[in-house]
Amino acid sequence: MSAVDSSVRAVVWQLVRPGAVAAVQGLAVALLSLTTNVALFVLSVVSLALIPAFGIGFALFPAVTVLVRLSVGLQRRLSRWSRAPIASPYQPVPAGASLGTWKRFRWVVSDAATWRDFAWLIPGAITGGACLLAFVLPFYGLEGVLLVPILLYAITDWYGYGVFWPMDNYLEAWLSMPQGWLIFGGGLAVPPWLVWLHFRFAGFFLAPTQAQELALRVRHLAATRADTIDSQAAELRRIERDLHDGAQARLVALRMSIGLAEELLADDPARAARLLSEAQEASGRALVELRDLVRGIYPPVLAERGLDGAVQALALTVTPPVDVDVDLPGSPPAAVESAAYFAVAELLTNVAKHSGAGRAWVSLVHRDAVLRVVVGDDGRGGASFDVDSGLAGVRRRLAAFDGTMTVTSPPGGPTVVTMELPCALSSRRISPSSGTG
C-alpha cells in the first residue's frame, strides 16, 4: 500500500511541479520588474534631464546605464526559464572609455541596445507585474484547499470577519473546497504561460537584432580564429620541439652508430656487432617516441574504436577509477571527436594530478544536435579558469567548434565540468577486425 501511495504522490508531484516552479519564477520576475524597472526608469529620466545642467548627466547617464544593463542582464539570464534564452547584444567597450568620460558617454548613446534597454523598462514593469498572477492564482486556490475552509469559518466566527473566503456557515465552508480546487488547478496551468509570454515579449526589446547577431557572430569567429591559430602554432612548435629533441636526435645517433659499425666491421667485428645492437635499441626507442608523437596529433584509438571506445580506453589508464557512460548512436566529425577526446584527456589528467578524488566519471550524450560531455570527480574542488590553466586551454580548443564549457567546483568538491559541442553524427564507425594481424 505504501508503494502505491508513493507512486500516487510521485505522479501528483510530476503534475504539480511545472506549475509550482513557474509560480515561484513568476513571483521573482514580478518583484524584479516592479522594483528595478521603475526605479531605473526614474533614474534614467533624471540623468538625461541633467545633461544640459553643467554636464552632470555626462557622468551620471553612463553610471545609470551600467545599472540598467546589470538589471536587464539578470532578466536575460532568467529568460532561460522560458526555454528561449536571450543573448546579450552589446558592443564591446572601446579602450580608454572609463566611467564618466566623453568617450564612454559617446559609446553608450551610440549603442542601439542601450536605448532598447531603456525602452523595455516600462513595458517590462507591466508584463513583469502581470507575472504576479502566476503566484497569486495558485496561492489563492491553495488557501481554499489546504487551509481547511472550516478553520477559516471558525476564524471568521471568532473575529467577526472573513480572512480570504468570507463564509456565513459550515455548509458554505465545505462547498468552497471544490471552488478552491478549481482555482488551484487553473492557477497551476497559467504560470508557465505567463512566464513564457513575458520573456517572449522581452525578446522584442532585449534580443539582438539581425545586424547585431551578425556583428556578434563575426566577433566570436574572429576571437575563436585567433585562438585556433595560436593553438595550432603552439602545437606545431611542440611537434617540432619533440621531433628535434627526441626522435630526430635518436635517428642522428642511430646513423652515426651504423656508420661506425660499418667502418669497424672488417677490423673489429665484435665491437661492430655491439654498435649494431645499440643501434637496434635506439631505433626501437625512436619508433616509440614517433608513435607517442602521432598519438598526440590524432590518437589511432580514435580511428579504430571511435570516441566512446577511445574514452573508455583512456579511463583505464588513469587513477582514480573512472565510470564511463556513453550514449552515442553515431560518430561525431573527426575534428570534433579529436577535440572532445583531448578535452577529456586533459580533464582526467587534472583529476589524477590535482583533485585528490577517490572516484571520477565521464558521460557522453548526443541530444538535439549537441554532443554533451560531462567530466566530474569527488575531489577537493576549487578548479578555476586561470589564464594559463589547462581548463582555459580546453575552453579555447572547444571555442573553435562553437563549443561551450562550464565548471562547477566549490571548495570541498565535487568538480563537474560540462562541455557542449554542436555537431551532427554519422553512422557508427566499425572497428577493424582484431584477427587481421
VEXMIKOL-428913 format. One record per residue (C-alpha): residue number from 0; x, y, z. Coordinates in pm, 1 decimal. Example, Ala and Ser with C-alpha at 12.3 -4.5 7.8 and 13.67 -1.06 7.14 Angstrom:
BEGIN
R   num         px         py         pz
R     0     1230.0     -450.0      780.0
R     1     1367.0     -106.0      714.0
//
This chain:
BEGIN
R   num         px         py         pz
R     0        0.0        0.0        0.0
R     1      286.8      236.1       78.8
R     2      437.4      168.2     -264.1
R     3      105.5      264.9     -424.9
R     4       88.4      579.7     -213.4
R     5      443.0      671.4     -314.6
R     6      360.2      619.8     -681.7
R     7       49.6      834.8     -649.9
R     8      245.4     1107.7     -475.2
R     9      513.4     1090.8     -744.8
R    10      254.0     1124.3    -1021.0
R    11       81.0     1412.3     -842.7
R    12      413.1     1589.5     -791.0
R    13      504.1     1549.0    -1157.7
R    14      172.3     1712.7    -1248.2
R    15      202.1     1991.7     -992.4
R    16      575.7     2061.9    -1020.7
R    17      585.7     2263.3    -1351.7
R    18      312.9     2497.1    -1234.4
R    19      457.7     2533.4     -884.7
R    20      807.2     2611.1    -1019.0
R    21      663.3     2859.8    -1270.7
R    22      463.3     3024.7     -991.0
R    23      781.9     3091.9     -792.6
R    24      953.7     3210.1    -1110.8
R    25      662.7     3444.4    -1182.3
R    26      692.2     3590.7     -832.0
R    27     1066.9     3650.2     -882.7
R    28     1007.1     3812.9    -1222.2
R    29      733.2     4034.6    -1080.7
R    30      941.6     4154.0     -785.8
R    31     1242.2     4224.4    -1008.0
R    32     1040.1     4405.4    -1274.3
R    33      824.4     4614.5    -1042.0
R    34     1116.9     4732.7     -830.2
R    35     1419.9     4772.7    -1055.3
R    36     1249.2     4865.2    -1382.5
R    37     1050.6     5151.8    -1233.7
R    38     1340.6     5281.4    -1022.8
R    39     1583.8     5266.8    -1314.8
R    40     1337.4     5440.4    -1545.1
R    41     1315.8     5730.3    -1300.0
R    42     1695.8     5743.4    -1268.3
R    43     1742.5     5738.4    -1644.5
R    44     1497.3     6025.8    -1696.3
R    45     1670.2     6229.8    -1425.2
R    46     2017.4     6161.3    -1567.7
R    47     1909.0     6263.8    -1918.3
R    48     1746.2     6577.5    -1782.9
R    49     2070.8     6672.1    -1607.9
R    50     2283.6     6658.0    -1922.8
R    51     2229.1     7030.4    -2002.1
R    52     2290.5     7116.5    -1637.5
R    53     2666.6     7167.7    -1614.4
R    54     2725.2     6831.0    -1786.3
R    55     2633.0     6631.7    -1476.7
R    56     2442.3     6390.8    -1697.5
R    57     2758.8     6304.6    -1891.2
R    58     2887.8     6127.7    -1581.2
R    59     2552.0     6015.7    -1439.2
R    60     2396.0     5867.2    -1753.3
R    61     2673.4     5606.9    -1816.5
R    62     2652.4     5508.3    -1449.1
R    63     2275.1     5461.8    -1478.6
R    64     2335.8     5262.6    -1796.1
R    65     2561.0     5025.2    -1604.1
R    66     2281.1     4967.3    -1352.2
R    67     2026.6     4918.5    -1629.7
R    68     2249.4     4665.7    -1803.6
R    69     2303.6     4476.2    -1480.3
R    70     1928.1     4455.7    -1423.5
R    71     1844.5     4372.0    -1784.6
R    72     2134.1     4124.8    -1794.9
R    73     1981.7     3943.0    -1498.4
R    74     1648.0     3934.4    -1680.5
R    75     1821.0     3791.8    -1987.7
R    76     1965.8     3515.1    -1772.1
R    77     1623.2     3447.0    -1623.3
R    78     1486.8     3411.1    -1976.8
R    79     1625.8     3055.8    -1967.7
R    80     1314.3     2974.4    -1766.9
R    81     1114.9     3015.7    -2088.3
R    82     1349.4     2776.0    -2278.0
R    83     1428.1     3064.4    -2515.2
R    84     1734.7     3239.7    -2367.5
R    85     1800.8     3596.1    -2479.9
R    86     2156.0     3671.9    -2590.9
R    87     2344.0     3989.5    -2498.9
R    88     2354.6     4240.1    -2789.9
R    89     2604.3     4498.5    -2658.6
R    90     2900.1     4636.1    -2845.9
R    91     3239.3     4587.9    -2676.4
R    92     3364.8     4871.3    -2459.4
R    93     3627.9     5072.6    -2650.0
R    94     3971.4     5113.5    -2498.9
R    95     4000.6     5413.9    -2271.6
R    96     3624.9     5450.6    -2222.0
R    97     3635.2     5487.2    -1845.4
R    98     3325.1     5578.5    -1649.5
R    99     3243.0     5949.3    -1664.5
R   100     3443.2     6028.8    -1977.6
R   101     3311.8     6169.6    -2304.3
R   102     3430.5     5858.6    -2490.2
R   103     3227.1     5638.6    -2257.5
R   104     2921.8     5861.6    -2296.1
R   105     2950.4     5854.2    -2674.7
R   106     2985.8     5475.2    -2673.6
R   107     2676.8     5439.0    -2452.4
R   108     2449.5     5663.4    -2657.0
R   109     2567.8     5521.9    -2991.0
R   110     2479.0     5164.4    -2897.1
R   111     2125.5     5088.8    -3013.9
R   112     2095.1     4819.9    -2745.0
R   113     2118.2     5094.2    -2479.7
R   114     1800.5     5262.0    -2598.2
R   115     1621.8     4931.4    -2640.3
R   116     1705.3     4855.0    -2276.6
R   117     1554.1     5185.9    -2167.7
R   118     1251.4     5127.8    -2392.1
R   119     1197.6     4795.7    -2214.2
R   120     1183.4     4935.3    -1860.3
R   121      815.6     5040.3    -1852.8
R   122      674.5     4757.6    -2073.6
R   123      884.5     4516.3    -1869.5
R   124      739.8     4650.1    -1546.4
R   125      386.7     4599.1    -1685.3
R   126      432.5     4246.0    -1817.5
R   127      651.9     4153.8    -1521.0
R   128      386.0     4281.1    -1284.4
R   129      133.7     4063.2    -1466.6
R   130      353.1     3764.5    -1378.5
R   131      249.3     3822.2    -1017.7
R   132      -73.1     3642.1    -1115.3
R   133      140.3     3332.6    -1170.0
R   134      190.5     3320.4     -793.0
R   135     -135.2     3472.6     -671.2
R   136     -371.7     3237.4     -855.9
R   137     -235.6     2904.0     -728.5
R   138     -179.1     3051.2     -381.0
R   139     -538.8     3174.4     -369.6
R   140     -665.2     2831.4     -472.5
R   141     -428.8     2657.6     -230.8
R   142     -557.6     2874.2       50.7
R   143     -908.6     2749.1      -20.1
R   144     -799.2     2384.3      -41.4
R   145     -533.6     2328.3      223.3
R   146     -611.9     2584.4      493.2
R   147     -937.8     2399.5      555.8
R   148    -1248.3     2612.4      495.9
R   149    -1388.1     2500.6      830.5
R   150    -1090.2     2659.2     1006.2
R   151    -1144.2     2975.0      806.1
R   152    -1510.2     2974.2      907.6
R   153    -1407.1     2938.4     1270.2
R   154    -1169.0     3233.5     1231.6
R   155    -1449.6     3428.5     1068.4
R   156    -1678.9     3343.0     1355.4
R   157    -1410.2     3430.2     1615.9
R   158    -1303.2     3766.2     1475.5
R   159    -1628.3     3861.4     1308.8
R   160    -1485.8     3883.3      953.8
R   161    -1354.1     3654.3      683.6
R   162     -985.7     3617.3      609.9
R   163     -979.0     3533.8      239.6
R   164    -1300.6     3343.3      183.8
R   165    -1599.8     3516.0      357.3
R   166    -1843.1     3248.6      481.3
R   167    -2162.4     3251.5      676.1
R   168    -2193.0     2886.3      783.1
R   169    -2020.6     2547.8      785.2
R   170    -2204.9     2424.4      475.2
R   171    -2075.4     2718.9      275.1
R   172    -1727.9     2647.2      408.4
R   173    -1738.3     2287.4      283.0
R   174    -1883.5     2390.4      -51.8
R   175    -1595.8     2632.5     -105.0
R   176    -1347.5     2344.6     -133.5
R   177    -1439.9     2249.6     -494.6
R   178    -1404.8     2614.4     -586.7
R   179    -1060.1     2616.6     -427.0
R   180     -956.4     2303.4     -618.3
R   181    -1077.0     2457.0     -944.7
R   182     -884.6     2780.2     -884.4
R   183     -577.1     2586.8     -769.8
R   184     -578.0     2363.5    -1078.2
R   185     -627.3     2654.7    -1312.9
R   186     -367.4     2854.0    -1122.1
R   187     -107.5     2583.3    -1182.8
R   188     -180.3     2577.7    -1556.2
R   189     -145.5     2953.7    -1604.2
R   190      204.5     3034.8    -1458.5
R   191      417.9     2862.4    -1726.8
R   192      232.7     3051.4    -1998.4
R   193      260.0     3385.1    -1816.9
R   194      636.4     3345.4    -1769.2
R   195      678.2     3232.2    -2131.1
R   196      475.5     3527.5    -2265.8
R   197      672.4     3774.8    -2054.4
R   198     1010.9     3661.5    -2185.4
R   199      878.2     3617.9    -2537.2
R   200      766.6     3980.2    -2528.9
R   201     1100.6     4079.2    -2371.3
R   202     1278.9     3931.2    -2671.3
R   203     1139.6     4205.3    -2896.3
R   204     1331.4     4461.3    -2687.8
R   205     1626.9     4275.4    -2540.2
R   206     1729.6     4019.9    -2802.3
R   207     1993.8     4115.1    -3060.8
R   208     1869.9     4232.4    -3398.3
R   209     1983.9     4050.3    -3711.9
R   210     2258.4     4308.4    -3764.9
R   211     2370.0     4272.9    -3403.1
R   212     2364.4     3893.5    -3424.9
R   213     2582.2     3914.4    -3735.4
R   214     2823.6     4150.1    -3560.1
R   215     2836.8     3925.5    -3251.7
R   216     2896.2     3625.5    -3473.6
R   217     3179.0     3799.7    -3656.4
R   218     3342.9     3898.3    -3325.1
R   219     3307.6     3544.8    -3193.7
R   220     3455.2     3394.5    -3510.0
R   221     3741.2     3644.6    -3506.4
R   222     3822.7     3561.2    -3144.9
R   223     3799.2     3184.5    -3194.1
R   224     4000.2     3206.9    -3516.3
R   225     4278.0     3390.6    -3333.2
R   226     4271.3     3133.0    -3051.8
R   227     4274.5     2848.4    -3303.3
R   228     4570.3     2996.2    -3490.7
R   229     4759.1     3043.2    -3162.8
R   230     4677.6     2688.6    -3053.7
R   231     4785.4     2544.6    -3388.5
R   232     5109.9     2744.0    -3380.1
R   233     5180.4     2621.4    -3027.3
R   234     5102.5     2264.8    -3134.6
R   235     5337.2     2291.7    -3432.4
R   236     5612.2     2426.9    -3207.5
R   237     5557.2     2137.0    -2968.5
R   238     5576.6     1882.3    -3250.4
R   239     5890.7     2045.9    -3389.8
R   240     6049.8     2050.4    -3043.0
R   241     5960.8     1687.5    -2977.1
R   242     6096.8     1581.1    -3314.4
R   243     6417.7     1780.4    -3271.6
R   244     6487.9     1679.9    -2913.5
R   245     6357.7     1323.7    -2936.2
R   246     6320.8     1115.5    -3247.6
R   247     6548.4     1329.6    -3466.9
R   248     6833.9     1316.6    -3215.2
R   249     6795.2      940.9    -3181.7
R   250     6792.1      893.6    -3559.9
R   251     7111.0     1101.2    -3595.8
R   252     7279.5      891.9    -3326.0
R   253     7149.0      577.6    -3497.7
R   254     7301.8      683.4    -3829.9
R   255     7637.8      755.5    -3664.9
R   256     7636.6      417.8    -3487.6
R   257     7560.6      231.2    -3808.8
R   258     7833.7      424.2    -3994.3
R   259     8088.0      349.8    -3723.2
R   260     7987.2      -17.7    -3720.1
R   261     8034.8      -30.7    -4094.5
R   262     8390.4      101.2    -4058.2
R   263     8470.2     -147.7    -3779.1
R   264     8307.8     -445.7    -3943.8
R   265     8630.5     -569.3    -4105.7
R   266     8881.1     -485.2    -3824.5
R   267     8669.6     -537.8    -3508.3
R   268     8357.0     -746.2    -3579.4
R   269     8271.4     -784.6    -3209.8
R   270     8261.3     -410.0    -3147.9
R   271     8069.0     -359.8    -3472.7
R   272     7811.5     -613.6    -3352.1
R   273     7773.7     -425.4    -3020.1
R   274     7723.4      -99.1    -3208.8
R   275     7459.4     -258.9    -3430.9
R   276     7283.8     -396.6    -3122.1
R   277     7283.0      -48.5    -2963.1
R   278     7155.7       94.3    -3292.7
R   279     6871.7     -155.3    -3289.8
R   280     6771.7      -48.2    -2937.9
R   281     6793.6      319.2    -3036.9
R   282     6571.9      255.5    -3338.7
R   283     6313.6       95.3    -3110.0
R   284     6315.4      395.2    -2874.3
R   285     6286.3      633.9    -3170.3
R   286     5990.8      434.6    -3300.5
R   287     5819.5      455.8    -2960.5
R   288     5871.7      832.0    -2948.1
R   289     5733.5      871.7    -3301.1
R   290     5426.2      667.4    -3206.7
R   291     5371.8      882.0    -2895.4
R   292     5406.0     1193.2    -3110.4
R   293     5148.3     1063.3    -3357.3
R   294     4909.7      983.5    -3074.4
R   295     4941.8     1343.4    -2961.1
R   296     4830.3     1462.1    -3306.0
R   297     4543.0     1219.7    -3363.6
R   298     4526.3      909.1    -3144.4
R   299     4496.2      590.1    -3351.4
R   300     4244.8      458.4    -3099.1
R   301     4001.1      725.8    -3221.9
R   302     4026.7      597.4    -3577.6
R   303     3998.5      236.9    -3463.7
R   304     3733.1      249.1    -3191.2
R   305     3563.8      586.8    -3214.8
R   306     3511.3      840.8    -2938.1
R   307     3326.6      609.4    -2699.6
R   308     3589.1      334.0    -2720.2
R   309     3874.9      584.4    -2701.7
R   310     3736.9      745.8    -2386.4
R   311     3677.5      406.5    -2225.0
R   312     4035.6      308.1    -2305.9
R   313     4156.1      641.3    -2167.3
R   314     3963.6      587.7    -1843.9
R   315     4153.4      262.9    -1783.0
R   316     4488.8      442.2    -1784.3
R   317     4426.0      696.1    -1507.5
R   318     4355.0      693.0    -1137.6
R   319     4118.5      720.2     -955.3
R   320     3868.3      471.8    -1103.7
R   321     3657.8      637.3    -1374.3
R   322     3297.0      542.7    -1454.2
R   323     3215.8      595.3    -1823.5
R   324     2859.2      635.0    -1950.5
R   325     2823.5      669.4    -2329.3
R   326     2508.2      727.0    -2533.8
R   327     2629.6      797.8    -2888.0
R   328     2419.0      647.6    -3168.5
R   329     2683.3      751.4    -3422.8
R   330     3024.1      912.6    -3467.5
R   331     3091.1     1288.0    -3447.4
R   332     3304.5     1456.5    -3717.2
R   333     3673.6     1370.9    -3683.0
R   334     3775.0     1722.6    -3573.6
R   335     3502.8     1739.9    -3305.6
R   336     3584.6     1387.0    -3196.7
R   337     3950.5     1477.8    -3153.7
R   338     3868.0     1795.9    -2961.5
R   339     3634.9     1608.8    -2726.2
R   340     3889.4     1330.7    -2670.8
R   341     4175.6     1565.4    -2586.4
R   342     3944.9     1768.9    -2361.1
R   343     3851.2     1455.6    -2165.6
R   344     4218.8     1351.3    -2154.2
R   345     4323.2     1691.5    -2014.8
R   346     4046.5     1690.4    -1754.1
R   347     4119.5     1335.3    -1639.0
R   348     4486.8     1428.1    -1612.3
R   349     4389.2     1720.7    -1389.1
R   350     4176.1     1486.3    -1178.7
R   351     4468.1     1247.9    -1132.2
R   352     4720.0     1523.4    -1051.3
R   353     4530.3     1781.3     -850.6
R   354     4187.8     1669.7     -727.3
R   355     4270.0     1405.7     -466.7
R   356     3948.9     1234.0     -573.9
R   357     3850.4      878.9     -493.6
R   358     3618.2      846.7     -790.9
R   359     3560.2     1019.8    -1124.2
R   360     3305.0      986.8    -1400.1
R   361     3266.1     1071.0    -1768.9
R   362     2937.7     1099.8    -1956.3
R   363     2897.6     1141.3    -2334.0
R   364     2548.9     1206.8    -2471.1
R   365     2427.4     1339.9    -2805.0
R   366     2091.7     1518.0    -2795.3
R   367     1937.4     1781.9    -3021.1
R   368     2246.3     1805.2    -3245.9
R   369     2473.9     1874.3    -2946.5
R   370     2745.9     1648.2    -2809.1
R   371     2740.1     1690.7    -2431.2
R   372     3044.8     1571.7    -2237.5
R   373     3049.9     1578.5    -1857.5
R   374     3362.2     1504.0    -1653.7
R   375     3332.9     1502.9    -1276.6
R   376     3513.6     1393.7     -963.1
R   377     3453.6     1385.9     -588.0
R   378     3781.4     1559.7     -505.2
R   379     3866.6     1876.0     -316.2
R   380     3724.8     2117.3     -576.9
R   381     3844.9     2472.1     -631.7
R   382     3911.4     2440.1    -1007.5
R   383     3915.3     2773.0    -1194.5
R   384     3980.6     2927.1    -1536.0
R   385     4326.7     3071.3    -1484.1
R   386     4480.6     3227.9    -1793.2
R   387     4743.2     2957.2    -1835.2
R   388     4548.5     2669.4    -1683.3
R   389     4457.3     2350.6    -1862.0
R   390     4089.7     2442.2    -1833.5
R   391     4147.3     2765.3    -2024.9
R   392     4326.8     2569.9    -2296.3
R   393     4039.1     2323.0    -2321.7
R   394     3789.4     2607.7    -2349.3
R   395     3991.3     2766.4    -2631.6
R   396     4004.1     2433.4    -2813.6
R   397     3626.3     2390.2    -2785.3
R   398     3553.9     2750.5    -2887.8
R   399     3693.1     2675.1    -3234.0
R   400     3388.1     2449.4    -3283.4
R   401     3137.2     2688.3    -3120.2
R   402     3162.4     2473.6    -2811.6
R   403     3096.4     2589.7    -2457.1
R   404     3238.7     2484.8    -2124.5
R   405     3108.5     2540.4    -1772.3
R   406     3282.0     2446.8    -1448.3
R   407     3118.7     2389.6    -1111.1
R   408     3385.7     2336.5     -847.7
R   409     3304.6     2467.4     -499.5
R   410     3568.7     2427.5     -226.3
R   411     3540.7     2075.1      -96.3
R   412     3402.9     1948.7     -427.5
R   413     3264.3     1789.8     -623.2
R   414     3400.8     1927.3     -951.1
R   415     3178.3     1894.6    -1257.5
R   416     3291.6     2017.9    -1599.5
R   417     3023.5     2029.5    -1869.6
R   418     3121.9     2071.6    -2234.6
R   419     2881.0     2111.0    -2526.4
R   420     2982.4     2082.5    -2891.7
R   421     2726.5     2139.0    -3169.5
R   422     2764.2     1860.9    -3426.4
R   423     2580.1     1601.0    -3629.0
R   424     2653.1     1229.3    -3604.1
R   425     2737.1      998.5    -3888.7
R   426     2692.0      621.6    -3890.3
R   427     2878.3      442.4    -3615.9
R   428     3238.1      354.1    -3700.5
R   429     3308.2      -19.3    -3731.0
R   430     3629.8     -130.0    -3563.7
R   431     3869.5     -331.9    -3778.9
R   432     3883.4     -699.9    -3705.4
R   433     4136.7     -796.2    -3447.9
R   434     4216.5    -1112.9    -3633.7
R   435     4379.1     -947.5    -3931.0
R   436     4709.4     -941.9    -3752.8
//
